[in-house]
Amino acid sequence: MIPNTAPQTRPERPPGSADPMEYPDRTRIRSAAFRACRVYPGPVGQLIAKELNTWEEFGMRLGGHSLIMQVVEAIEQTPEHRPDQSAQ
């Protein structure tokens, strides 16, 4: 048997495919998805959370995640909605 002396290389990505997201970005997106329901209570927050979770899981394949990161930043900077404590 002839030994394989060819250098081991990773297969090339198909043209137009995006690099995988870095771990800190993925963590920020997951955190913002969790926080979205507290910042925007009701169906709007649920929709944003679902979209962010989906993007974190699959969207990196689409590339160009600058809009998603802008949404994450906006959620991180928005104060949480707190029901008025005096209404009890």
N, CA, C and O of each residue as an XYZ file, in Angstrom:
352
protein
N       0.840     -1.164      0.000
C       0.000      0.000      0.000
C       0.895      1.239      0.000
O       1.893      1.292      0.718
N       0.531      2.235     -0.810
C       1.294      3.480     -0.913
C       0.733      4.471      0.103
O      -0.471      4.729      0.119
N       1.612      5.033      0.962
C       1.113      5.995      1.954
C       0.668      7.295      1.279
O       1.220      7.701      0.257
N      -0.327      7.924      1.863
C      -0.835      9.195      1.358
C       0.050     10.320      1.886
O       0.047     10.611      3.082
N       0.804     10.948      0.992
C       1.719     12.018      1.407
C       1.185     13.398      1.054
O       1.875     14.398      1.255
N      -0.024     13.464      0.536
C      -0.609     14.763      0.196
C      -0.925     15.533      1.473
O      -1.366     14.946      2.461
N      -0.702     16.839      1.457
C      -1.007     17.626      2.664
C      -2.511     17.605      2.949
O      -3.339     17.657      2.040
N      -2.827     17.526      4.229
C      -4.233     17.511      4.637
C      -4.753     18.936      4.636
O      -4.234     19.792      5.352
N      -5.765     19.190      3.841
C      -6.362     20.517      3.781
C      -7.853     20.407      4.013
O      -8.469     19.376      3.745
N      -8.424     21.493      4.519
C      -9.873     21.535      4.696
C     -10.523     21.777      3.351
O      -9.960     22.480      2.512
N     -11.685     21.214      3.130
C     -12.363     21.471      1.853
C     -12.727     22.946      1.746
O     -13.072     23.590      2.738
N     -12.646     23.459      0.550
C     -12.981     24.858      0.338
C     -14.483     25.053      0.464
O     -15.279     24.166      0.153
N     -14.846     26.248      0.934
C     -16.264     26.595      1.024
C     -16.787     26.911     -0.367
O     -16.047     27.383     -1.230
N     -18.065     26.648     -0.575
C     -18.643     27.030     -1.864
C     -18.605     28.551     -2.012
O     -18.657     29.270     -1.014
N     -18.516     29.040     -3.235
C     -18.491     30.490     -3.430
C     -19.746     31.132     -2.852
O     -20.854     30.619     -3.008
N     -19.550     32.264     -2.181
C     -20.671     33.004     -1.624
C     -21.111     32.538     -0.250
O     -22.018     33.140      0.326
N     -20.502     31.480      0.307
C     -20.905     31.041      1.637
C     -20.227     31.914      2.689
O     -19.117     32.403      2.479
N     -20.895     32.101      3.807
C     -20.397     32.980      4.860
C     -19.536     32.209      5.844
O     -19.666     30.994      5.993
N     -18.654     32.941      6.511
C     -17.880     32.349      7.590
C     -18.809     32.109      8.775
O     -19.758     32.867      8.973
N     -18.556     31.080      9.557
C     -19.385     30.851     10.736
C     -19.265     32.034     11.700
O     -18.217     32.672     11.793
N     -20.347     32.309     12.408
C     -20.340     33.391     13.387
C     -19.452     33.023     14.562
O     -19.356     31.858     14.947
N     -18.815     34.018     15.115
C     -17.983     33.812     16.289
C     -18.868     33.558     17.514
O     -20.021     33.987     17.555
N     -18.324     32.868     18.497
C     -19.076     32.518     19.702
C     -19.624     33.752     20.431
O     -20.785     33.725     20.838
N     -18.852     34.832     20.618
C     -19.411     36.001     21.317
C     -20.630     36.602     20.610
O     -21.570     37.043     21.271
N     -20.621     36.622     19.281
C     -21.781     37.130     18.542
C     -22.991     36.230     18.748
O     -24.107     36.716     18.933
N     -22.776     34.943     18.716
C     -23.879     34.001     18.916
C     -24.471     34.154     20.314
O     -25.688     34.094     20.489
N     -23.607     34.352     21.307
C     -24.057     34.530     22.677
C     -24.864     35.815     22.824
O     -25.891     35.832     23.503
N     -24.403     36.884     22.194
C     -25.137     38.155     22.244
C     -26.508     38.021     21.603
O     -27.488     38.565     22.112
N     -26.586     37.304     20.492
C     -27.865     37.128     19.812
C     -28.829     36.328     20.686
O     -30.003     36.682     20.796
N     -28.345     35.262     21.303
C     -29.207     34.463     22.185
C     -29.683     35.280     23.379
O     -30.846     35.197     23.774
N     -28.781     36.067     23.949
C     -29.129     36.918     25.090
C     -30.175     37.957     24.690
O     -31.126     38.202     25.432
N     -29.999     38.564     23.522
C     -30.969     39.562     23.047
C     -32.316     38.915     22.759
O     -33.357     39.530     22.992
N     -32.315     37.698     22.262
C     -33.574     36.995     22.000
C     -34.337     36.779     23.302
O     -35.554     36.956     23.351
N     -33.626     36.399     24.346
C     -34.257     36.202     25.651
C     -34.786     37.527     26.186
O     -35.889     37.586     26.728
N     -34.013     38.570     26.036
C     -34.371     39.899     26.553
C     -35.490     40.554     25.740
O     -36.224     41.380     26.280
N     -35.637     40.216     24.482
C     -36.629     40.854     23.605
C     -38.043     40.749     24.169
O     -38.831     41.685     24.037
N     -38.366     39.638     24.785
C     -39.717     39.466     25.342
C     -39.947     40.361     26.553
O     -41.091     40.694     26.862
N     -38.890     40.752     27.236
C     -39.035     41.661     28.375
C     -39.017     43.112     27.924
O     -39.649     43.964     28.549
N     -38.303     43.398     26.850
C     -38.247     44.761     26.328
C     -39.539     45.086     25.583
O     -40.079     46.183     25.722
N     -40.033     44.134     24.794
C     -41.249     44.304     23.997
C     -42.229     43.198     24.378
O     -42.275     42.166     23.708
N     -43.016     43.389     25.442
C     -43.928     42.316     25.854
C     -44.989     42.044     24.789
O     -45.378     42.935     24.034
N     -45.440     40.811     24.749
C     -46.484     40.438     23.801
C     -45.933     39.852     22.520
O     -44.787     39.405     22.471
N     -46.762     39.855     21.476
C     -46.391     39.179     20.234
C     -45.191     39.806     19.522
O     -44.456     39.102     18.829
N     -44.980     41.118     19.681
C     -43.830     41.752     19.019
C     -42.525     41.197     19.589
O     -41.620     40.838     18.837
N     -42.432     41.129     20.902
C     -41.238     40.573     21.533
C     -41.032     39.107     21.189
O     -39.902     38.662     20.985
N     -42.135     38.351     21.124
C     -42.042     36.939     20.767
C     -41.536     36.769     19.339
O     -40.726     35.887     19.053
N     -42.026     37.626     18.450
C     -41.587     37.553     17.061
C     -40.102     37.892     16.931
O     -39.362     37.210     16.222
N     -39.673     38.947     17.618
C     -38.259     39.329     17.574
C     -37.402     38.219     18.158
O     -36.362     37.875     17.596
N     -37.831     37.653     19.286
C     -37.067     36.571     19.917
C     -36.943     35.370     18.991
O     -35.869     34.783     18.860
N     -38.045     35.013     18.353
C     -38.023     33.863     17.441
C     -37.100     34.127     16.255
O     -36.346     33.246     15.841
N     -37.161     35.335     15.712
C     -36.312     35.690     14.572
C     -34.829     35.661     14.965
O     -33.993     35.155     14.216
N     -34.518     36.201     16.128
C     -33.116     36.197     16.572
C     -32.617     34.780     16.818
O     -31.500     34.437     16.429
N     -33.436     33.957     17.461
C     -33.024     32.564     17.689
C     -32.821     31.820     16.376
O     -31.875     31.044     16.237
N     -33.700     32.055     15.424
C     -33.564     31.405     14.122
C     -32.307     31.883     13.419
O     -31.586     31.083     12.822
N     -32.039     33.176     13.483
C     -30.835     33.718     12.844
C     -29.585     33.126     13.489
O     -28.640     32.747     12.797
N     -29.586     33.049     14.823
C     -28.418     32.497     15.523
C     -28.173     31.058     15.095
O     -27.026     30.628     14.969
N     -29.247     30.318     14.872
C     -29.095     28.908     14.517
C     -28.774     28.699     13.038
O     -27.923     27.875     12.702
N     -29.448     29.437     12.151
C     -29.319     29.179     10.716
C     -28.831     30.359      9.898
O     -28.237     30.165      8.837
N     -29.065     31.568     10.362
C     -28.832     32.756      9.552
C     -27.398     33.015      9.172
O     -27.125     33.662      8.162
N     -26.474     32.512      9.979
C     -25.067     32.743      9.663
C     -24.717     32.196      8.283
O     -23.740     32.620      7.667
N     -25.518     31.260      7.808
C     -25.273     30.708      6.470
C     -25.615     31.715      5.381
O     -25.155     31.605      4.245
N     -26.438     32.706      5.752
C     -26.845     33.712      4.774
C     -25.818     34.828      4.637
O     -25.796     35.533      3.629
N     -24.978     34.989      5.632
C     -23.968     36.043      5.605
C     -24.579     37.407      5.851
O     -25.799     37.548      5.933
N     -23.735     38.398      5.966
C     -24.184     39.771      6.134
C     -25.128     39.965      7.298
O     -26.289     40.324      7.100
N     -24.653     39.735      8.502
C     -25.530     39.809      9.665
C     -25.499     41.175     10.347
O     -25.771     41.263     11.544
N     -25.172     42.247      9.612
C     -25.080     43.569     10.232
C     -26.438     44.063     10.729
O     -26.501     44.672     11.796
N     -27.523     43.823      9.997
C     -28.845     44.260     10.450
C     -29.243     43.539     11.734
O     -29.778     44.158     12.653
N     -28.990     42.255     11.798
C     -29.314     41.495     13.008
C     -28.526     42.032     14.190
O     -29.072     42.159     15.286
N     -27.263     42.347     13.991
C     -26.455     42.877     15.093
C     -26.928     44.268     15.501
O     -26.785     44.637     16.667
N     -27.487     45.052     14.581
C     -28.075     46.346     14.947
C     -29.313     46.147     15.816
O     -29.534     46.900     16.764
N     -30.123     45.133     15.497
C     -31.292     44.812     16.318
C     -30.841     44.367     17.706
O     -31.417     44.784     18.711
N     -29.815     43.524     17.765
C     -29.278     43.068     19.054
C     -28.826     44.265     19.881
O     -29.136     44.350     21.069
N     -28.106     45.177     19.270
C     -27.614     46.359     19.976
C     -28.775     47.209     20.497
O     -28.728     47.696     21.626
N     -29.809     47.386     19.683
C     -30.975     48.171     20.102
C     -31.676     47.518     21.292
O     -32.103     48.210     22.216
N     -31.795     46.204     21.273
C     -32.441     45.493     22.389
C     -31.596     45.605     23.651
O     -32.131     45.784     24.745
N     -30.287     45.501     23.503
C     -29.402     45.620     24.667
C     -29.490     47.001     25.302
O     -29.347     47.125     26.518
N     -29.721     48.042     24.504
C     -29.729     49.414     25.007
C     -31.102     49.887     25.463
O     -31.206     50.920     26.124
N     -32.160     49.153     25.123
C     -33.517     49.554     25.484
C     -33.833     49.059     26.890
O     -33.609     47.890     27.203
N     -34.358     49.953     27.747
C     -34.729     49.489     29.093
C     -35.877     48.486     29.037
O     -36.735     48.550     28.156
N     -35.876     47.576     29.977
C     -36.924     46.559     30.030
C     -38.252     47.194     30.414
O     -38.298     48.159     31.177
N     -39.326     46.639     29.876
C     -40.673     47.079     30.222
C     -41.011     46.485     31.580
O     -40.983     45.268     31.766
N     -41.325     47.349     32.510
C     -41.708     46.885     33.852
C     -43.116     47.383     34.145
O     -43.374     48.585     34.084
N     -44.023     46.473     34.460
C     -45.375     46.926     34.814
C     -45.318     47.851     36.024
O     -44.485     47.664     36.911
N     -46.183     48.829     36.062
C     -46.205     49.792     37.162
C     -46.539     49.067     38.459
O     -47.602     48.459     38.583
N     -45.634     49.133     39.415
C     -45.822     48.455     40.693
C     -46.961     49.072     41.498
O     -47.588     48.366     42.288
N     -47.255     50.373     41.330
C     -48.280     51.022     42.118
C     -49.694     50.677     41.657
O     -50.654     51.039     42.337
N     -49.853     50.000     40.543
C     -51.172     49.651     40.024
C     -51.802     48.473     40.765
O     -52.930     48.091     40.454
N     -51.116     47.903     41.715
C     -51.630     46.719     42.424
C     -52.725     47.073     43.364
O     -53.267     46.196     44.038
